[in-house]
């Protein structure tokens, strides 16, 4: 039996304690950062927000991985950004850095050889240098134009050497910069969705008119519709609901399966009932100009857990109906 197989796995409570130690150490790194003066933050946000050319995120190793992620975050929030690996910069990748660009440098030690080596070249190009640096007395910290100190008391791993708390802090600082710049620029939710045309995010920009049931597929009755005819409409249209409209197609109510069951329980002689007696008056609706993202936001904001949703125009006339399953398909 070798040494590895001879080691017994730690008890579950001990493993959980180790796990929590790491989370606590990274939380403490974030809390410690917020307790220090943040003198350079406002100037850094203003600097990035007024840039027309892409900003550059520069790093190597674990800091390089963080820089790459932050470049993607800046871009998705409306600030064009690109990542340059400092180890490759001296071998041609520095050509991606335009004169006068804002360069955000990530380094925990502040003495990363690959970055120190190209600093004179960045300065010669008139770049504005922002540093997210772990050591304020380091060469890189002294060389940048805007310094955001990112020192941590200790790394979160058990030997205190693996980039853990430091990379978490760098990531949080970068995310905070990206969001603050985005808000400064007036970047909106609609802008964000236009930056994400694929997948679920992209689907959110699709108008509700593309999904709603309309025409002959729309379950629609009047307040005087009899109980029997109401059931026939609800069954034939297969939406588990019916919209109640007046003679001008103004929406006056909504009936779902639950309304029918509750009315039956309360009024055994249901054959004399009409749609107007069963309906929910003034139901929740959405406008024809809305998109799928508006619908999902309405649900997440606690505006009802609906299965069907009438779609009305600016005058309150019924134009269609959405079924939650339609939004989840495709």
N, C-alpha and C positions, 0 to 999 in steps of 0.2 A: 504494500500500500504506500503510495507516495504522499508527500506532505499535504498536497491539495485535497486529496480525498479523505485524509485523516481529520481535516478541520470540520467540526460540526457547525451547521448553520446557527446563527444567533437566535435566541429566543425572540418570539414575535414582539414582545413588549420592548426589548432592547433595540430591535430594528426600527420600531416606531419612534423610539426616543432619538435615535440617530437621524432619522428622517426629519423629525420636528426641529432638531438642532440646526439643520441646514436652512430650513425655512425661516427660523428665528434669526439666524445670522444674516440672511439676506434682507429680512425685514428691518433689522437694526441698521444695516448699511443704508437703506433708503431713508430711515428716520434720521440718522446722523447727518445725511446730506442736507435734509430740509432745515436742520438747526443752524446751518452756517449761512453767512451772508451770500446772497446770490446777485452780486453787483453786476456781473457781466451778462446776465440772462436777457434783460430787456434790450440791451444794445445788440446782442446776438440775434434775437428774434427780429428786430428791425432790419438788421443787415441782410438776413436771409430773405425776409419778406419782400424787399425791394429789388431782388435779383431777377433779371430777365433770363440769364443763361443758367443751365443746370448747375446745381451745387455738387461738390465732390465729397464723398465719404471715403476716408483713407485709413487703412489699418492693415495689420498682418496677424496671422495666427488666430487665436480666439477673438481678439479685438477686430480682426478682419471679418470674421463671421458676423459679428454684431454690426459692423459697418455696412455689410451687404444687406442685412435685414433692414437697417434704418434707411438705406437708399430706397428700398422698395416702399417703405412706409411713407417717406416724404413724397415720393412720386404718386402714390395712391391718394394722398391728401392734397394734391394740387401743386406741389413744389417739385419740379423736374430735378431729378438727382441721379447720380451714377456712382458706382463703387469702383475704386481703384485699389488693387492689392499693392501695398507698398513694396513688397518683395519683387514685383514685376515692373514697378514704375520705372526703375532705372534701366530696364531692358526694353523700353519702347512704349509701355502703357501710359507714361507721362504725357504722351501726345494727346490723350483724351482730355487733358486739363487745359482749358482755354485761358488766355491771359485775362487777368482781372477776376477770375472765378473765386467763389467762396469755397474754401477747402476745410472740411471738418475732420480733425485728426483725433483718432481714438488710440490711446496708449495708457496702459496701467502704470508701467515703469517710468514713462516719460523720457526714456533713453533708448527706445527701440532703434537699433542701428539702421535698419532699412529706411526708416522715416527720417532720422537725423541726416542721413546721407543726401536726401533730396530736398531738404529744407531750403538751401540756398537757391535751388532751381525754382522752387515755388515762389520765393520772394522776388526773384529776378523777373518772374512773369506778372508781378503786381497782384498776386493772389492775396485775398484777405483770409487769414488763418485763424480758425477757431479750434481750440483744444479742449477735449474732454479727457483730462489727464489725471492719473492717480497720484502723482508726486508733484507738489507745487514748487519744489526746489530743484526740479530736473531740467535738463537742457531744452526739452520741447516746451515745457511750461513757460520758460523764460523767452522762448522764441516766438510764440504765437501772439496774435493781436488781441484775441479775446479768450480768456481762460475760464473754463468752468471746472473747478476742482472736484475730482471724483475719487477722493481717497477713502478707503475702507479700513476699519480697525483690524480686520482679519478676514481671510478667505473662509468660506463656509465648510470646506472639507476638513477631514479629521487630521490631516497633516499640514494644513494651512498653506498649500502651495498651488493647488489647481485653481484656475480662474473660475470662480463661482460667484461670490458676492460682488466682486469687481465687475464682472461682465453683466450681472443683473443690474447694477447701478448704472453702468454705461448705457445699457439698453433703455432703462427708464428715462434717463436724461435725454437721450435721443428721441424717444417717443414724445416726451414732453415738448421738446423743441419743435418737432414736426406738427404737433397739434396746435401749439401756440402760434406758429407761423401760418398755419392753415386758417385759424380763426382771424388772425390779423388781415389776411387776404380776403376774408369774406367767403371762404369756400363753403359750399352748401351740400346738403344731403343729395340733391339732384346732381350736382357736380361729381360727387363721389360715385354715384351709380353710373354716370357716363364714363367714368374711368374703369368700370368693371363690366364690360358688355357680355361676358360669358357667365354661365352658371346661374345660380339662384340670384346673385346680385344683379346680373344683367336683366333677368326676367322682371325685376322690380320696376324697370322703366317702361314695361309694356302697358299700354292703356287698358283699363278695365273693359273697354268695349270689345277688345279682342277675346275676352274670356266669357263675357256675360251671355246668358241665354236671352234670346229675343225672338220677336216674330211669333211663329206658330209654336215654338218651343217654350214660350213664356207662360207659366201658370198664372192666369188672371181671371178674377171673378169680380162681381159687383156686390155691394152690401146686401142686396135682396136675393142673391143666389141661394137656392135651397141647400139644405144639408147634403142631400143625395147628389145633387149636381156638383157641389163643392168637392165631395169625395171623388167623383169621377174625374174632375180636373186634376186634383192632386195625384191621383193614381196614374193617369195617362201621361202627365208631364214628368213624372219620376224625379221630382226635386224635394218631395216631402214637405211641400209648402205651397202657398198660393198668395199672390198679391191681391189686395182689394182696392179697386179704383172706382171713381165716380164716372159720370157720363163724359167728362172731358179728359179721362185718363189720369186725373190727379190721384196720386197714391193716398189712400185714407187709412190703410191698415195692412196687416200681415197675419197670415195664419200658418202655423207650423203643426206638425203631427202632435206635439205636446198639448197645443191649445185644443185640438179636437178631443184628445183623451180626457183632458180636465173638464171639458164641457159635458162629455158623456157621463162622467162620474157625478157631476153636479145636477144634471138635467137628464133623467132617464128617457124622457120622451123627446129624443133628439130630432125626430123626423120633422118637427115643426120649426126647428131652428134655422136661422139664416146666417150667411157669412158675416153680416154686420154684427151679430150678437156674439160671435165666436172670436172675431179678430182682435189683435193687439192694435190699438190706435196709435198713431204717430210712431211707427217703428223706426229703428235705426236704419239710415240709408247712406249711400255714398254717391257723389256726383259723377256725371259722365266724363268729366275732364280728368278724373283721378287716374292714377296708375296703380299697378299691383303693389308697389312699395308703400303707397299711401294706405292701402287696405291692411297690409301686414303691420304697419306702424300703428294703425288704429287698434288692432287687436292687442299688440304688445303693450299699448298704453292703458289697457284695462277697459276699453270701450265695448265690452261685451264679448262673450265667447259664442259668436254666431256660426251657424252652419250655412244659412242663406242670407243674402244681403241685397235688397232692392237697389237698383241704380236709377237715379232720377236726373232730369235736366234742371236748369236754373229756375224753371217755373214750377218744379215739383211734379212734373209729369213722369210717369213710369216709362223707362226706356229699356230696362232689362233687369236681370237678376243674376247675381253671382252665387255659385255654390263653392264652398271651401275646397271640395275635392278637385274642382277644375283648376284652382290655383296651384295645387300640388302636383299636377300631372305635367308631363312633357319636359 
